[in-house]
């Protein structure tokens, strides 16, 4: 329990953390990896290079400081981060290392402004916050290990088959190498895949949303090949999976994780919106809704560059055709002549509120969306402008959490 004096000191530093948070977290990661390079086996190197991880951590630190007297209000955020930690293999012994380097980074960046009193208060606060994370993650590790078909850490899975879904997306069907059962999952969750790429000093871990449905003897992940993009230096992992990993090869994965999941208790309409490879959790949700036999109205809306980059289209259309209360809509930003001739899409350009209001009967629904950050910002802005209730808006970031506002 923190003293009122400590709480007051932490809250007084909130404006400072808002201004200098990214600089602090940038220096923190530099120091962390200099002192403990073995942690590069856990952290996403590409997110570091793009600055995403630094920004996400800065936002988390800022939120913790602003709510230090009522940490229960940020438990949903903590659980989202804890899910990532559990899937990556972050353990209690890592927290003191992180704390030591974070405090050192605060001291270095703020200089004389970081008095001994402030550093001491932040040390106390970090201890309380890390205890919250460790407690939540302990329960998550236990559940992952003890559930039917569950396991601890990373387990060997064989690639049963690969299916090319579009010019850039390929599905991988994974079965346990030991022939045992596998843990179920909730539609919207993801797997962490650990790779040791030849010639690389450290392992790479990436999260990929499950695009299949629970109850199958395999997991399916549909992965985009991120090659040739200057702003996406993480292409080495996806390219390796696409070009080097073949049927019969073995991948190591942690059990399903994530808190972006379909609410199957709500009986109202469901709207699934996706951009690019963001459709993978949405297809899982759509299939699960179809299998549940619930009489819910479902709208599946997907944005792609053009038809050749539109994955899993036939699968979605087949599901929709079998359910009179389902509908699917396609938005192509740069449709090809072939797309136009086949009338393969419903809207050219980008998603916007007038079009959503035209195709959706009501805003009284559960909305789920995932995709590139500009797409997600546009959807979030449109839903808020429409007056959709905040509790009915659910989204998932690929990678570290960003800001939609």
C-alpha positions as CSV (number, residue, x, y, z in Angstrom):
1,X,0.0,0.0,0.0
2,X,1.4,3.4,-1.0
3,X,1.4,6.3,1.4
4,X,-0.5,9.4,0.6
5,X,2.8,11.3,0.4
6,X,4.1,8.8,-2.3
7,X,0.8,9.1,-4.2
8,X,1.0,12.9,-4.1
9,X,4.5,12.8,-5.5
10,X,3.7,10.4,-8.3
11,X,0.6,12.4,-9.3
12,X,2.7,15.6,-9.3
13,X,5.0,14.0,-11.9
14,X,2.2,13.2,-14.3
15,X,2.7,16.3,-16.5
16,X,6.4,15.5,-16.7
17,X,5.7,11.9,-17.7
18,X,3.4,13.2,-20.4
19,X,6.1,15.4,-21.9
20,X,9.1,13.2,-21.4
21,X,7.6,9.7,-21.3
22,X,8.8,8.6,-24.8
23,X,12.3,9.9,-24.2
24,X,12.4,8.0,-20.9
25,X,11.1,4.7,-22.3
26,X,13.5,5.0,-25.3
27,X,16.4,5.4,-23.0
28,X,15.0,2.6,-20.8
29,X,15.0,0.1,-23.6
30,X,18.5,1.1,-24.7
31,X,19.8,0.5,-21.1
32,X,17.8,-2.7,-20.7
33,X,19.2,-4.3,-23.7
34,X,22.8,-3.1,-23.0
35,X,22.6,-4.6,-19.6
36,X,20.6,-7.6,-20.4
37,X,20.9,-8.5,-24.1
38,X,19.3,-11.9,-23.4
39,X,15.9,-10.1,-23.1
40,X,16.1,-9.6,-26.9
41,X,14.9,-13.2,-27.1
42,X,11.6,-11.9,-25.7
43,X,11.0,-8.4,-27.1
44,X,10.0,-7.6,-30.6
45,X,13.0,-6.1,-32.3
46,X,11.0,-4.5,-35.1
47,X,8.6,-2.7,-32.7
48,X,11.7,-1.3,-31.0
49,X,13.1,0.0,-34.3
50,X,9.8,1.6,-35.2
51,X,9.4,3.2,-31.8
52,X,6.0,1.5,-31.2
53,X,7.1,-0.3,-28.0
54,X,8.6,2.9,-26.5
55,X,5.3,4.8,-27.1
56,X,3.2,2.0,-25.8
57,X,5.2,1.7,-22.6
58,X,5.2,5.5,-22.2
59,X,1.4,5.5,-22.4
60,X,1.2,2.7,-19.9
61,X,3.5,4.5,-17.4
62,X,1.6,7.7,-17.8
63,X,-1.7,5.9,-17.2
64,X,-0.3,4.2,-14.1
65,X,0.9,7.5,-12.7
66,X,-2.3,9.3,-13.4
67,X,-4.3,6.5,-11.7
68,X,-1.8,5.5,-9.0
69,X,-4.5,6.1,-6.3
70,X,-7.1,4.0,-8.1
71,X,-5.2,1.3,-10.0
72,X,-8.3,-0.8,-10.3
73,X,-9.5,1.5,-13.0
74,X,-6.7,0.4,-15.4
75,X,-7.0,-3.3,-14.7
76,X,-8.5,-3.9,-18.2
77,X,-5.3,-2.3,-19.7
78,X,-3.2,-4.3,-17.3
79,X,-4.9,-7.5,-18.4
80,X,-4.3,-6.8,-22.0
81,X,-0.5,-6.2,-21.4
82,X,-0.4,-9.3,-19.1
83,X,-1.9,-11.5,-21.8
84,X,1.0,-10.4,-24.1
85,X,3.5,-11.0,-21.2
86,X,2.2,-14.5,-20.6
87,X,2.3,-15.4,-24.3
88,X,5.9,-14.1,-24.6
89,X,7.2,-15.8,-21.4
90,X,7.7,-12.7,-19.2
91,X,8.3,-14.0,-15.7
92,X,8.4,-12.5,-12.1
93,X,12.2,-12.4,-12.1
94,X,12.2,-10.0,-15.1
95,X,10.3,-7.3,-13.1
96,X,13.2,-6.2,-10.8
97,X,15.5,-5.9,-13.9
98,X,12.9,-3.7,-15.7
99,X,12.4,-1.6,-12.6
100,X,16.0,-1.0,-12.1
101,X,16.5,0.2,-15.7
102,X,13.3,2.2,-15.8
103,X,14.3,4.2,-12.6
104,X,17.8,4.7,-14.1
105,X,16.3,6.0,-17.3
106,X,14.0,8.4,-15.4
107,X,17.0,9.7,-13.5
108,X,19.1,10.2,-16.6
109,X,16.5,11.9,-18.7
110,X,15.1,14.2,-16.1
111,X,18.5,15.0,-14.5
112,X,18.3,17.2,-11.5
113,X,14.5,17.3,-11.7
114,X,14.5,13.7,-10.6
115,X,15.2,14.2,-7.0
116,X,15.9,11.4,-4.6
117,X,12.3,11.9,-3.2
118,X,10.8,11.4,-6.7
119,X,13.0,8.4,-7.5
120,X,12.1,6.8,-4.2
121,X,8.4,7.4,-4.8
122,X,8.6,5.9,-8.2
123,X,10.4,2.9,-6.9
124,X,7.6,2.3,-4.4
125,X,5.0,2.8,-7.1
126,X,6.8,0.4,-9.4
127,X,6.8,-2.2,-6.7
128,X,3.0,-2.0,-6.3
129,X,2.3,-1.9,-10.0
130,X,4.7,-4.9,-10.8
131,X,3.0,-6.9,-8.0
132,X,-0.4,-6.3,-9.8
133,X,1.1,-7.6,-13.0
134,X,2.8,-10.6,-11.4
135,X,-0.4,-11.6,-9.6
136,X,-2.5,-11.4,-12.8
137,X,0.1,-13.2,-14.9
138,X,0.5,-16.0,-12.3
139,X,-3.2,-16.8,-12.7
140,X,-2.8,-16.7,-16.5
141,X,0.2,-19.0,-16.5
142,X,-1.7,-21.5,-14.3
143,X,-4.8,-21.4,-16.5
144,X,-2.7,-21.9,-19.6
145,X,-0.9,-24.9,-18.1
146,X,-3.8,-26.7,-16.4
147,X,-6.6,-26.3,-18.9
148,X,-7.5,-29.3,-21.0
149,X,-5.0,-29.6,-23.8
150,X,-2.9,-26.8,-22.2
151,X,0.8,-26.5,-21.8
152,X,3.5,-24.4,-20.2
153,X,5.9,-22.2,-22.3
154,X,6.4,-23.0,-26.0
155,X,5.2,-26.3,-27.5
156,X,6.3,-27.9,-30.7
157,X,3.6,-27.8,-33.5
158,X,4.0,-29.3,-36.9
159,X,2.8,-27.4,-40.0
160,X,0.2,-29.7,-41.4
161,X,-0.4,-27.6,-44.5
162,X,0.0,-24.1,-46.0
163,X,-2.7,-22.4,-48.0
164,X,-2.2,-19.3,-50.0
165,X,-5.2,-17.0,-49.4
166,X,-4.2,-13.9,-51.4
167,X,-1.1,-12.4,-52.9
168,X,0.3,-11.6,-49.5
169,X,-1.5,-13.8,-46.9
170,X,-1.0,-17.5,-46.3
171,X,-2.7,-19.7,-43.8
172,X,-0.7,-22.2,-41.6
173,X,-2.5,-25.2,-40.2
174,X,-0.7,-26.3,-37.0
175,X,-1.1,-29.6,-35.2
176,X,0.8,-30.7,-32.0
177,X,4.0,-32.6,-32.8
178,X,3.4,-34.8,-29.8
179,X,0.0,-35.9,-31.1
180,X,-1.8,-34.7,-28.0
181,X,-4.8,-32.5,-27.6
182,X,-4.8,-28.7,-27.8
183,X,-6.3,-26.0,-25.7
184,X,-9.4,-24.3,-26.8
185,X,-9.5,-20.6,-27.4
186,X,-11.9,-17.6,-27.6
187,X,-12.6,-16.1,-31.0
188,X,-10.3,-13.1,-31.4
189,X,-7.3,-14.5,-29.5
190,X,-3.8,-15.1,-30.8
191,X,-0.8,-17.4,-30.7
192,X,2.8,-16.5,-30.1
193,X,5.2,-18.1,-32.5
194,X,8.9,-18.4,-31.5
195,X,11.5,-18.6,-34.3
196,X,15.2,-19.2,-34.4
197,X,16.1,-17.8,-37.8
198,X,19.5,-19.1,-39.1
199,X,22.1,-16.3,-38.8
200,X,20.1,-14.3,-36.2
201,X,21.6,-13.9,-32.8
202,X,18.3,-13.9,-30.9
203,X,15.0,-15.6,-31.2
204,X,12.0,-13.8,-32.6
205,X,8.5,-14.0,-31.2
206,X,5.5,-12.8,-33.1
207,X,1.8,-12.9,-32.2
208,X,-0.7,-14.0,-34.9
209,X,-4.5,-14.0,-34.5
210,X,-6.2,-17.3,-34.9
211,X,-8.4,-17.3,-38.0
212,X,-10.0,-20.7,-37.4
213,X,-12.6,-21.8,-34.8
214,X,-12.3,-23.5,-31.4
215,X,-12.9,-27.2,-31.2
216,X,-10.8,-28.2,-34.2
217,X,-7.8,-30.6,-33.8
218,X,-5.6,-27.8,-35.3
219,X,-4.9,-24.1,-35.0
220,X,-5.0,-21.9,-38.1
221,X,-3.2,-18.6,-38.4
222,X,-3.3,-16.5,-41.5
223,X,-0.1,-14.4,-41.9
224,X,0.7,-11.5,-44.1
225,X,4.1,-11.4,-45.8
226,X,5.5,-8.0,-44.8
227,X,8.3,-7.7,-47.4
228,X,9.6,-4.7,-49.2
229,X,8.1,-2.0,-47.0
230,X,10.5,0.6,-45.7
231,X,8.4,1.3,-42.6
232,X,8.0,-2.4,-41.7
233,X,11.4,-3.8,-40.7
234,X,9.7,-6.8,-39.2
235,X,9.4,-8.5,-42.6
236,X,12.2,-11.0,-41.9
237,X,9.9,-13.1,-39.7
238,X,6.9,-13.1,-42.0
239,X,9.1,-13.7,-45.0
240,X,10.8,-16.6,-43.3
241,X,7.5,-18.1,-42.5
242,X,6.2,-17.7,-46.1
243,X,9.4,-18.7,-47.9
244,X,11.3,-21.1,-45.6
245,X,8.7,-22.9,-43.5
246,X,6.9,-25.7,-45.3
247,X,4.4,-28.5,-44.5
248,X,6.1,-30.9,-42.1
249,X,8.3,-28.3,-40.4
250,X,8.0,-27.6,-36.7
251,X,7.1,-24.2,-35.1
252,X,7.1,-23.5,-31.4
253,X,4.0,-21.7,-30.0
254,X,2.6,-20.6,-26.7
255,X,-1.0,-21.4,-25.8
256,X,-3.8,-18.9,-27.0
257,X,-3.9,-15.6,-25.3
258,X,-5.6,-12.2,-25.6
259,X,-8.6,-10.2,-24.3
260,X,-10.0,-9.1,-27.6
261,X,-12.7,-11.7,-27.7
262,X,-16.3,-12.2,-29.0
263,X,-19.1,-11.6,-26.4
264,X,-21.3,-14.6,-27.1
265,X,-23.8,-13.7,-24.3
266,X,-25.0,-10.5,-25.9
267,X,-27.9,-11.2,-28.3
268,X,-27.8,-7.9,-30.2
269,X,-26.5,-7.5,-33.8
270,X,-22.7,-7.9,-34.4
271,X,-20.6,-5.7,-36.7
272,X,-17.2,-7.1,-37.7
273,X,-15.0,-4.5,-39.4
274,X,-11.5,-5.2,-40.7
275,X,-8.7,-3.8,-42.9
276,X,-6.0,-5.9,-44.5
277,X,-4.8,-8.8,-42.4
278,X,-7.0,-7.5,-39.6
279,X,-9.7,-9.8,-40.9
280,X,-8.1,-12.8,-39.3
281,X,-9.8,-12.5,-35.8
282,X,-13.0,-11.4,-37.5
283,X,-13.2,-14.6,-39.6
284,X,-12.8,-16.6,-36.4
285,X,-15.6,-14.6,-34.8
286,X,-17.8,-15.0,-37.9
287,X,-17.4,-18.8,-38.0
288,X,-18.0,-19.1,-34.3
289,X,-21.2,-17.1,-34.5
290,X,-22.3,-19.3,-37.4
291,X,-21.6,-22.5,-35.5
292,X,-23.4,-21.2,-32.4
293,X,-26.8,-21.2,-34.1
294,X,-27.6,-17.9,-32.5
295,X,-30.2,-15.9,-34.4
296,X,-28.1,-12.7,-34.3
297,X,-27.8,-10.3,-37.2
298,X,-24.1,-10.2,-38.4
299,X,-22.5,-7.7,-40.7
300,X,-19.0,-8.4,-42.0
301,X,-17.2,-5.4,-43.5
302,X,-13.7,-5.7,-44.9
303,X,-11.4,-3.2,-46.6
304,X,-8.6,-4.3,-48.9
305,X,-6.4,-2.7,-51.6
306,X,-8.0,-4.8,-54.3
307,X,-9.3,-8.3,-55.0
308,X,-5.9,-10.0,-55.3
309,X,-5.0,-8.9,-51.8
310,X,-8.4,-9.9,-50.3
311,X,-7.9,-13.1,-48.3
312,X,-10.5,-15.6,-47.2
313,X,-13.2,-13.9,-49.3
314,X,-14.8,-17.1,-50.6
315,X,-14.9,-18.6,-47.1
316,X,-16.7,-15.6,-45.7
317,X,-19.1,-15.4,-48.6
318,X,-19.9,-19.1,-48.2
319,X,-20.8,-18.6,-44.5
320,X,-22.9,-15.5,-45.3
321,X,-24.8,-17.3,-48.0
322,X,-25.9,-20.0,-45.5
323,X,-27.3,-17.4,-43.1
324,X,-30.1,-15.1,-44.2
325,X,-29.4,-12.7,-41.3
326,X,-25.7,-12.3,-42.3
327,X,-24.3,-9.7,-44.8
328,X,-20.8,-9.1,-46.1
329,X,-19.5,-5.8,-47.7
330,X,-16.2,-5.2,-49.4
331,X,-14.3,-1.9,-49.7
332,X,-11.5,-1.7,-52.2
333,X,-9.2,1.3,-52.2
334,X,-7.5,0.6,-55.6
335,X,-9.8,-1.9,-57.4
336,X,-8.4,-3.5,-60.5
337,X,-10.2,-3.7,-63.9
338,X,-10.9,-7.3,-63.1
339,X,-12.5,-6.2,-59.8
340,X,-14.7,-3.7,-61.6
341,X,-15.8,-6.1,-64.4
342,X,-16.7,-8.7,-61.8
343,X,-18.4,-6.1,-59.5
344,X,-16.4,-7.7,-56.8
345,X,-16.7,-4.9,-54.2
346,X,-19.4,-2.6,-52.8
347,X,-17.5,0.6,-52.2
348,X,-14.4,2.2,-53.7
349,X,-12.1,4.2,-51.4
350,X,-12.2,4.3,-47.7
351,X,-14.7,3.5,-44.9
352,X,-16.8,6.5,-43.7
353,X,-19.8,7.1,-41.4
354,X,-22.4,7.9,-44.1
355,X,-21.7,4.6,-45.8
356,X,-21.9,2.7,-42.5
357,X,-25.2,4.3,-41.7
358,X,-26.4,3.4,-45.1
359,X,-25.6,-0.3,-44.9
360,X,-26.2,-0.9,-41.1
361,X,-29.7,-0.9,-39.8
362,X,-28.8,0.4,-36.4
363,X,-25.9,1.6,-34.1
364,X,-27.4,-0.6,-31.3
365,X,-24.9,-3.4,-31.9
366,X,-21.6,-4.9,-30.8
367,X,-18.8,-3.5,-32.9
368,X,-15.4,-5.2,-33.3
369,X,-12.6,-3.9,-35.5
370,X,-9.0,-4.6,-36.4
371,X,-6.5,-3.5,-39.0
372,X,-3.9,-0.9,-39.9
373,X,-3.8,2.1,-37.5
374,X,-5.3,4.6,-40.0
375,X,-8.2,2.3,-40.7
376,X,-8.8,1.8,-37.0
377,X,-8.7,5.5,-36.3
378,X,-11.2,6.1,-39.1
379,X,-13.6,3.4,-37.8
380,X,-13.2,4.6,-34.2
381,X,-13.9,8.2,-35.2
382,X,-17.0,7.2,-37.2
383,X,-18.5,5.1,-34.4
384,X,-18.0,7.8,-31.8
385,X,-19.5,10.4,-34.2
386,X,-22.5,8.1,-34.7
387,X,-22.9,7.9,-30.9
388,X,-22.2,4.2,-30.5
389,X,-21.8,3.4,-26.8
390,X,-18.2,3.1,-25.6
391,X,-18.9,-0.3,-24.1
392,X,-20.0,-1.6,-27.5
393,X,-16.8,-0.6,-29.2
394,X,-14.0,-3.3,-29.2
395,X,-10.7,-3.3,-31.0
396,X,-7.4,-5.0,-31.3
397,X,-4.0,-3.6,-32.2
398,X,-1.5,-5.6,-34.1
399,X,1.6,-5.1,-31.9
400,X,1.9,-2.5,-29.1
401,X,-1.2,-0.5,-28.3
402,X,-1.4,2.9,-30.0
403,X,-3.7,5.9,-29.8
404,X,-6.9,6.0,-31.8
405,X,-7.8,9.6,-30.9
